[in-house]
Amino acid sequence: MTMHGDGGRTQKKQPLEIFSLQPVLGLDTASHRMGMCRCETSAAYGGGDWCDPASQHLNSKHSTYLTHFLVFAFPSKAYLEFPNILTGLLKEVMDNFASACEKGIVTQSGDTWYPACVGFKLDMEWMVKVGSLTRSYQNVGHVNQKPCCHECDAGKQLIPFEDVTDCACWIRTRWATVPWQTMPPWASIPFDSGKPAKILRRDAFHVFRLGICRNFIGSTVHLLIYMGCFNEAGDNGQAACLARAFANLNLFCSANNMKIYSIRGFTVANMHAARNAFPWLGCKGADSITILKWIRFYAGLQLQQNGWSLTEKKVLEWMGSMDTGSGWGHLVCPIAVVLFKGLETAMHTSLIIV
């Protein structure tokens, strides 16, 4: 089992706190193919019965009513009357969960099943809120160097958090210390005693769809503009080119029966490009995937045009391979050194950042 916590909105757009449990074993076992595991002993069930629910595949399909089981929810304004309501509810639920893990659950047939908690999935805001973390993204030092990661000592003096190389100093400090001083609500749940902070799992939705993907979209659209992809006779200013880019996106969506829901255009404001050296698009997670598909299509279309240099063609190839994952390793950092002559200002604006 995994635990999942997040903030939400009511039908009246009021903030809401939600906590649920999610089984890891999937419902659609038969529709998946077993991965090619190279381990001596595979961590996944290796039987031949594809319908056996014990086969370990991620459960991420169907309605959320079948994948997330609600434990509690309450409006955030309840904090005003009950300041400790969230941590109090979490402590009660997680103590009960810990008891189930240790004592097991007896079925009607007399079998005893022991659930195991493999992680707490939550975004960084919730992570700080429920864990009273002493190290988090909220502790980034703008003047003094402070540790700012719950997993490691990144941010300390001589341990720069900006270092993304394979031999970064912070790699050796991962899980060495816990990022809290008071015991968190989940302390009673059986987990890795050597790495207790590892129970805090990164939320893939926030990390990718609402994180690096939106950064990539903002930077890539601006890079395409500076490459002249949306130039026409007349006004080729930033706002005009952003409007043409969105018109091309709309045409792509119409041809592929897709739709953009959260924004009505690319603007300097929703691209956060007015005073920001690293633009990012403020859109919903579903829209970020649709726009990513458009970028793949548009980059491939541009590659068919003549006049690009070898360097420019390589960058367009990387843009087009983002959805497969093969291009991320090229564009995340090396784009800082793939400089087009005369486009230093553009590259300063369009650096792809993790």
PyMOL commands that set and color helices and strands:
alter all, ss='L'
color gray80, all
select helices_A, chain A and resi 29-31+64-67+76-80+85-103+124-131+137-139+169-173+185-188+196-199+204-226+238-255+285-303+310-320+322-324+328-331+334-336+344-349
alter helices_A, ss='H'
color red, helices_A
select strands_A, chain A and resi 2-9+15-22+69-75+105-106+112-113+120-122+200-202
alter strands_A, ss='S'
color yellow, strands_A
deselect
rebuild
show_as cartoon
